[in-house]
Amino acid sequence: MPRYFGPSVIVRLGGAGLALAGLVALAHGPLHEQIQLLSERLALAPRDPAALAQRSELYRAHGLFVEARTDLDELERIEPGNLTNRLRRGLIDLGARATNSAVENLTRWQSAHPEDLSGNYALAQAYILAGRPSAAVPHYSRVIDGAGKETAADFSQSGARPELYLERAKAQRAAGVPVTEILAGIDAGVTRFGPLPVLQRFAADLELERGDADAAVNRIAAIAERAERKERWLFQQGELFLRAGRTNEARIKYSEARDALGRLPEKLQRAWIATELRQQIEARLAGVASNLPASPGQ
């Protein structure tokens, strides 16, 4: 599932000039303290639009959507023509899983600001939540194409993220986009970021889905080549071969994974994660040795 618009993303709210990165604009203490300070400010000036906007955003970030909407309702009475409030309301709706309202409000914002990456990303997530992945895909693409440019400074502290490519790929898969096209999009992310596990593992599943076990294994091998610890990735290659029905090649990879595990320092071999992996490897080897159809992932 995508990370619905939250603390990792900066949103510049138009003329309001409010940037959020988990509360970057106001990150000088715990959230409740910031809300309290704004409440004291609003007690003295209840129609202060900046304070209402900031407190509404803080409430949203804290999951207090009723309170966030209450402040936004008052803000809209003060600034009835401010389209930025559509983005604010859309983000509240998205957090509260008010799907139809989120799509409506975010569409109105995005229609007026088609190149705004924050709005496109939020709208893509709203469409996913609404079960409309095909509508989400072009908005993910706009974010991917724009992130990392100077104009994207308001979207993310780090510009583009590899997870964007994965989110788009999942939306494409749900929308029935051809596997070749999905893989091309993932490979664009691999070109940009390198053979990261977050991209290559999903791509490997797609390769296997279209019947190319060797390509699937090669993607995991590219991860293993860069990894200091290779045993888990060797095991994953074995899993792919097993799913493809190529049990002899699966056995070889499981054996290589066991050997890699055995070369670890004794302290690491005793760690619970190594013990669990060893048990999985031995179970797989026993299964392929007796020609039993062991089920990957179990």
N, C-alpha and C positions, 0 to 999 in steps of 0.2 A: 504494500500500500504506500502511496506517496505520503510525504510528511506534509500534512495540511498546514498551510501558511502559518509559520510560527517563528520562534526566536532566532533561527539561523539566517533569516532573510531580512534585509533592510528594505523598508518601504518608505520612499519619499512621497509624502502626501501633498503633492502639488504646491499651491500657494501657502498652505499651512506650514510648510517647511519642517514638518515633523518627521524625523528619521527614526526608524525603529530597527534595532538589531538586538532582539531580546529586550530592550529598553536602552539602547545605546544613548539615546538622547538624554535620558535621565538616570543613567546608571551610576548613581552615587549613593547606594544604600539599598537595603531590602525593598522589595516591591511594595509591601504594605506601608512602609515609611514614606515612600514617594506618593502613594495614594493619599495618605494622611496630610502631607504637606499641601497637596493640591486641594484637598477638601477644605483646609484652613484658608487657603487663598480664595476659594470660591465662596466661602462663608462671608468674606469681605466684599467680593465682587462676583456675584452669582451669574452674571452674564458675560464673563470673560471667555471669549471663544477659544483662545489658546489653551487655557486651563481645562476647559471642558473637553477639548479634543485630546489633550494629553491624558487626562484621567480616563476617558473612554478607552483609549488605546491600552492604558495600563490594566484596566479591568479586563479587556479582551485577552491580553497576554496572560492574565491570571485565571482565565476561564470563567470570569464573572460576566456572562453575556447579558443578563438582564440589566445589570448596572451599566454595562457598556452602552446598551441601547438607550437607556434612560438619558445618559449624558448626551448621546448623539441626537436624540429627539430634541433636546433643548438647543443644541448647537444648530440644528437645521431650522429651528424657529428664528434663531438670531441671524443665520446666514442661509436663507432659503435657496439662493441660486448657486451655492458653492458645490460644484460637481464632485469635488474631492470627497464629499460626504458619502457619495455613492460607493466609492472605493472602501471607505471606512466601514460602511454598513455591509458591503459585500464580504469583507474580511471577518466581521463579526458573525455573519450568517454562515460563512464557511467553517469557522471554529465551532459554531453551535450545530452544525450539520443541517441547517435549514437550506436544503439543496436548491429548491426552485428559486427562492429569494436570492440566494448567493449568485446563481447564474444570471438572474435578471439585473441585479445591481452591478455586478462585475462586467456584464456585457455593456451596460450603459457607459461605464467608465472607459472600458477598452475601446468602444466605438469612437469615443472622443479623443482617446490617446492610444492609437493603435500600436505605437512603437514602445509604449511603456512596458518594460520587462516585468515589473512587479505585477501589474494588472494582468498581463498575459499568463504569467505563472499561476496566479491565483485562479484565473478563469479556467485554465487547464485542469487544475485540481478540482474545481467545482464540477466540471463536466465528468471527471472520473467518478466523483462521488454520486453524480446523478446517473451513472451507468451509460454515459455517452462518450466512449473512448475515442470514436472517430472524430468527434468535435474537439476533443482535447489535443489531438496530435498537432495541428498547425500552430497552436499556441505554444506548445513545447518547442516546436521548431523555431519559432520567432525568438524565444528566450535563448536557445542554444546558439542561434546565429548572431544574436546581439550581445550576449554575455561575454565579458572580457574586453569589450571595446570601451573607449572613454565614455561613451554615452550610457554605459551600463554601471557607472559608479554608484547609482542609487539602488542597484539590485542586490548585490552581494559583495561583501568585503573581499572575497577572493575571486570575483568574476565567475566564470563558468565553473561548474562542478561536474565530475563524471556521473554523479547520480542523475543528472538531468537526462543524459543519454539513456540510462536504464529506465527511467520513468517513461520517456517517450517510447522506448522499445516495448515496454509492457502494454502501453496504451495501443500501440500499433498491433501487437499480437492479439489483444482483446478485440480490436476492430477488424481483424481478419486480413490485415495487410500481408502481402506475400513475404515469405521468410527471407528471400533474397534482398528485398528492400529493407527489412528490419536489420539484417546483418550489415548492410552497407552503412546504415546509420550508426550502429555500434562501432563499426570499424573506423568511422570518422572520430569517434570518441577515443578509440585506442590510438589512433594517429596523434591525437591531441595530448593524451595523458599517459600513453604507454599501456601495456597489457595488464591492466589492473584486474584483480579478482572480481570486483563488482561488475565489470563489463564482460570479462571472458567467461565467467561461469554461466551467465545467462546465454551468451552467444554459443557456448558449447552445447547447451540444451537444444538450441535452435538447429545447430548443425546436425545433431543426432536425430532431431525431428524430421529433417529432410533426408535422412539416410546416409549421412557422411560421417561415419564414426571416426575416421582418421582425422578429419578437420576438427572434430570436437576434441579429440585427445590432444591434437597439436596446440589448441588454445590453452588447455590446462598445462601442457608442457612449457608453454611460454611463461606462465606464472612460475612454474617450478624452477625454471632457469634463473630467474631473478631472486628466488626465495632463498634465504639462509637455511631454513628448515624445509626439506623437500618431501618428507614422508607423507604428509597429508595430501599433497598434490599428486604424488605417485599413486596413492590409494584412490583418489578421485579419477585418475586415468583408468585404473582397473574397473571402477564402477561404470564408466562409460563403455568400456569394452564389454562388460558383462551385460549391460542393457542392450547392447547391439548383438548379443548372442555369440560373441567371439571369446569363448571361455579360456582358450589357451593363452591368448594375449592378455586377458584379464589376470590369469594366474601369474604370468610373468611380472605384471605391474604390482600385484599384491606382494609378491616375493621381494621385489625391489623396495617396496614401502617397508616391509618387515626388516630388511637389511639396513635401510637408512635409519630406522628406529633403533636398531641394535647398535648403531655407531654413535648414538648420542651419549653424552656423559651419564654416568649411573644416576646422578641426582635427577636429571631430566627424565630418564627412563622410568623413574618411580613416581613421577607426577601423575595426577589422576587423568589428565588429558591424554598422556602417552599410554597409560594403562588401558583406557577406553579404546583408543585407536588400535592397540595391539589385539584386544579382544575382537574388534571388528575384522581386522585382517585375518586372524586365525579362523574366524567363522567363515569368511569368504573362501579362504584356501581349502577349508574342509568341504565346503559346498561344491566348489568346482572340481575338487579331487574325486568326489563321489557322484559327479554329474547331477547334483541336485540344483534345481533352479532357485538359487538364493535371490532374494528380491533386494535390489539396491535401495539404500535409505532405511532399511529396517534393521 
